[in-house]
């Protein structure tokens, strides 16, 4: 009996899903959920001089071609020291919960290019536009990039991922309303009791929180404190700059196209 193209595609995706789950589980064991650097233990992050931000921006209607962006900012000034914009073609299909398998290779390439060309500018910590431990299997994009690069990574998401018993219900809205000033936060606690991240009011001017989670080699408390210290607006400056510059790159090279808004 012949197999239809649709059935063949489903079989391929199921096989890929199984392989991806296994790989995530293997890499998950390597995540370090505590502070590993001296500067992380300093109240003012003494010794931290360079913070990185990564992002991918897409042309609207095109989920294959994207601009992979890395920026490195000075700390605490948050001025851009380095940027790398590259058009890339994503080969892996999008499967919910496995975003990292599509995006990590290109973000890792950008970090490795910097390490080869100007190692003195390699960031001491990388902010990732996405989740880390706050993920279906506690291994989001920030964890994946952190483990493979060996760098401390922080995941910062703009929207709440409703997983492991964390829901955007009345209690969650009440907790958000209680965040009075920039730097205030509350834990995102799974049904198991484990803290997967923090909802953080990142600035006084924005009442809508961001969702911070450990990527690699940093504790959740330090990740939230560092995120707040890197915010001029709601989104931490390393991610904001990566997003702005990747969109600008697409506007210059594809003037007739619209960029996809990634929340």
C-alpha positions as CSV (number, residue, x, y, z in Angstrom):
1,X,0.0,0.0,0.0
2,X,1.4,3.4,-1.0
3,X,1.9,6.1,1.6
4,X,0.5,9.5,0.9
5,X,2.8,12.6,1.0
6,X,0.8,13.8,4.1
7,X,1.2,10.6,5.9
8,X,4.9,10.5,5.0
9,X,5.4,14.0,6.4
10,X,3.6,13.1,9.7
11,X,5.9,10.0,10.0
12,X,9.0,12.2,9.4
13,X,7.8,14.7,12.0
14,X,7.1,12.0,14.6
15,X,10.5,10.6,14.1
16,X,12.1,14.0,14.4
17,X,10.1,14.7,17.5
18,X,11.4,11.6,19.2
19,X,15.0,12.4,18.3
20,X,14.6,16.0,19.5
21,X,13.1,14.8,22.8
22,X,16.1,12.5,23.4
23,X,18.6,15.2,22.5
24,X,16.9,17.8,24.8
25,X,16.9,15.3,27.7
26,X,20.6,14.6,27.2
27,X,21.6,18.3,27.0
28,X,19.2,19.2,29.9
29,X,21.5,17.2,32.2
30,X,24.3,19.7,31.5
31,X,22.4,22.9,32.5
32,X,23.9,24.6,35.5
33,X,21.2,26.5,37.5
34,X,23.5,28.4,39.8
35,X,25.9,31.3,39.7
36,X,29.4,30.3,38.4
37,X,31.1,33.6,37.8
38,X,32.6,36.0,40.4
39,X,30.8,39.0,38.9
40,X,27.4,37.3,39.5
41,X,27.9,37.4,43.3
42,X,28.7,41.1,43.4
43,X,25.7,43.4,44.3
44,X,26.7,45.8,41.5
45,X,28.0,43.0,39.1
46,X,31.6,44.2,39.5
47,X,33.8,42.7,36.8
48,X,31.0,42.4,34.3
49,X,32.0,44.5,31.2
50,X,30.2,42.9,28.2
51,X,26.6,41.6,27.8
52,X,25.3,40.0,24.6
53,X,21.9,39.8,23.0
54,X,20.7,37.5,20.2
55,X,17.6,37.4,18.1
56,X,16.2,36.2,14.8
57,X,13.9,38.3,12.7
58,X,11.8,37.0,9.8
59,X,10.3,38.6,6.7
60,X,6.5,38.4,7.1
61,X,5.1,35.4,5.4
62,X,8.5,33.7,5.1
63,X,9.3,31.2,7.9
64,X,12.6,30.0,6.3
65,X,14.7,33.1,5.6
66,X,15.7,35.2,8.6
67,X,18.3,37.6,9.9
68,X,20.4,36.1,12.7
69,X,21.6,38.9,15.0
70,X,24.2,39.2,17.7
71,X,25.1,42.4,19.6
72,X,27.5,43.0,22.4
73,X,27.0,45.9,24.7
74,X,29.3,47.5,27.3
75,X,28.2,47.1,30.9
76,X,26.9,49.1,32.7
77,X,26.8,51.8,30.0
78,X,24.8,49.5,27.6
79,X,26.5,51.0,24.5
80,X,26.9,48.8,21.4
81,X,30.5,47.5,21.0
82,X,29.9,44.9,18.3
83,X,27.1,43.7,16.0
84,X,26.8,40.8,13.5
85,X,23.9,40.5,11.1
86,X,23.6,37.5,8.8
87,X,20.9,36.2,6.5
88,X,20.3,32.5,7.2
89,X,18.0,29.8,5.9
90,X,16.4,27.7,8.5
91,X,16.3,24.0,7.6
92,X,14.6,22.4,10.5
93,X,10.8,22.6,10.6
94,X,9.0,24.5,13.4
95,X,7.7,22.1,16.1
96,X,6.2,23.5,19.2
97,X,8.6,23.2,22.1
98,X,11.6,22.6,19.9
99,X,12.3,26.2,18.6
100,X,15.9,25.8,19.7
101,X,16.6,23.2,17.0
102,X,15.7,25.8,14.4
103,X,17.5,28.8,15.8
104,X,20.4,27.7,18.0
105,X,22.8,26.7,15.2
106,X,22.8,30.2,13.7
107,X,23.1,32.0,17.0
108,X,25.9,29.7,18.0
109,X,27.6,30.4,14.7
110,X,27.5,34.2,15.4
111,X,29.1,33.7,18.8
112,X,31.8,31.5,17.3
113,X,32.6,34.0,14.6
114,X,33.1,36.6,17.2
115,X,35.3,34.4,19.3
116,X,37.5,33.7,16.3
117,X,37.7,37.3,15.1
118,X,37.6,39.4,18.2
119,X,37.7,37.2,21.3
120,X,38.2,40.2,23.6
121,X,34.6,41.2,22.8
122,X,33.0,37.8,23.6
123,X,30.1,38.5,25.9
124,X,30.3,37.3,29.5
125,X,26.6,36.6,29.5
126,X,24.0,36.4,26.7
127,X,20.4,37.5,26.8
128,X,18.1,35.3,24.7
129,X,14.7,36.4,23.3
130,X,12.9,33.3,24.6
131,X,12.7,31.0,27.5
132,X,15.2,28.9,29.4
133,X,14.1,26.5,32.1
134,X,10.6,28.0,31.9
135,X,9.7,25.5,29.2
136,X,7.7,22.3,28.6
137,X,10.7,20.1,29.3
138,X,12.8,22.7,31.2
139,X,15.1,23.2,28.2
140,X,14.2,26.2,26.1
141,X,16.3,28.2,23.6
142,X,18.4,30.0,26.3
143,X,19.4,26.6,27.8
144,X,20.2,25.1,24.5
145,X,22.5,28.1,23.5
146,X,24.0,28.2,26.9
147,X,25.0,24.5,27.1
148,X,26.4,24.5,23.5
149,X,28.3,27.8,23.9
150,X,29.4,27.3,27.4
151,X,28.4,30.9,28.2
152,X,26.1,32.1,31.0
153,X,22.7,32.7,29.3
154,X,19.4,34.3,30.5
155,X,16.1,33.7,28.8
156,X,13.7,36.7,28.7
157,X,10.2,36.2,27.1
158,X,7.7,38.9,26.5
159,X,4.7,36.6,26.9
160,X,3.8,33.9,29.5
161,X,4.3,30.3,28.4
162,X,1.6,28.4,30.2
163,X,3.3,25.2,31.2
164,X,3.7,22.9,34.2
165,X,0.8,24.4,36.1
166,X,1.6,28.1,35.5
167,X,-1.4,29.8,34.1
168,X,-2.4,33.3,33.1
169,X,-5.4,33.3,35.4
170,X,-6.8,35.6,38.0
171,X,-4.1,34.8,40.6
172,X,-1.4,35.6,38.0
173,X,-3.0,39.0,37.1
174,X,-3.3,39.8,40.8
175,X,0.4,39.1,41.3
176,X,1.3,41.4,38.3
177,X,-0.8,44.2,39.8
178,X,1.2,43.9,43.0
179,X,4.5,44.7,41.1
180,X,4.8,48.4,42.1
181,X,8.2,49.4,40.7
182,X,11.0,48.3,38.4
183,X,12.9,45.3,39.9
184,X,9.8,43.9,41.6
185,X,9.2,40.2,40.7
186,X,7.4,37.1,41.7
187,X,8.3,33.4,41.1
188,X,6.8,31.3,38.4
189,X,6.2,28.1,40.3
190,X,5.4,24.8,38.7
191,X,2.9,22.3,40.1
192,X,5.9,20.3,41.4
193,X,6.9,23.3,43.6
194,X,10.0,24.1,41.5
195,X,10.6,27.8,40.6
196,X,11.0,27.8,36.8
197,X,11.6,31.6,36.5
198,X,10.3,35.0,37.6
199,X,7.8,37.5,36.3
200,X,9.8,40.8,36.5
201,X,8.6,44.4,36.3
202,X,11.6,45.5,34.3
203,X,11.1,49.3,34.5
204,X,9.1,51.8,36.4
205,X,7.5,53.0,33.1
206,X,6.1,49.6,32.1
207,X,3.6,47.7,34.2
208,X,3.6,44.7,31.9
209,X,6.2,42.2,33.1
210,X,8.8,40.1,31.2
211,X,9.4,36.5,32.1
212,X,13.0,35.7,33.1
213,X,14.4,32.2,33.4
214,X,17.8,30.5,33.8
215,X,19.5,29.6,30.6
216,X,22.8,28.3,31.9
217,X,25.5,29.1,34.5
218,X,23.4,31.6,36.4
219,X,20.8,31.5,39.2
220,X,17.2,32.7,38.7
221,X,17.6,35.5,41.3
222,X,20.8,36.8,39.7
223,X,19.1,36.4,36.2
224,X,16.2,38.6,37.3
225,X,18.5,41.2,39.0
226,X,20.8,41.4,36.0
227,X,17.8,41.7,33.6
228,X,16.5,44.7,35.6
229,X,19.9,46.3,35.5
230,X,20.0,46.0,31.7
231,X,16.6,47.6,31.1
232,X,16.1,51.1,29.8
233,X,12.7,50.1,28.7
234,X,10.5,47.0,29.2
235,X,12.8,44.7,27.2
236,X,16.5,44.4,28.3
237,X,18.7,46.5,26.1
238,X,20.8,43.6,24.6
239,X,17.7,41.9,23.3
240,X,16.1,45.2,22.2
241,X,19.2,46.2,20.3
242,X,19.4,42.8,18.6
243,X,15.8,43.0,17.6
244,X,16.0,46.6,16.3
245,X,19.2,45.9,14.3
246,X,18.0,42.7,12.8
247,X,14.8,44.4,11.6
248,X,16.8,47.4,10.2
249,X,19.0,44.9,8.3
250,X,15.9,43.4,6.7
251,X,14.4,46.8,5.9
252,X,17.6,47.8,4.1
253,X,18.1,44.6,2.2
254,X,14.4,43.8,1.6
255,X,12.7,47.2,1.4
256,X,9.4,45.9,0.0
257,X,9.0,43.3,2.7
258,X,7.5,43.6,6.2
259,X,9.2,42.0,9.2
260,X,7.4,39.5,11.4
261,X,6.6,40.8,14.9
262,X,7.8,38.1,17.3
263,X,6.2,38.3,20.7
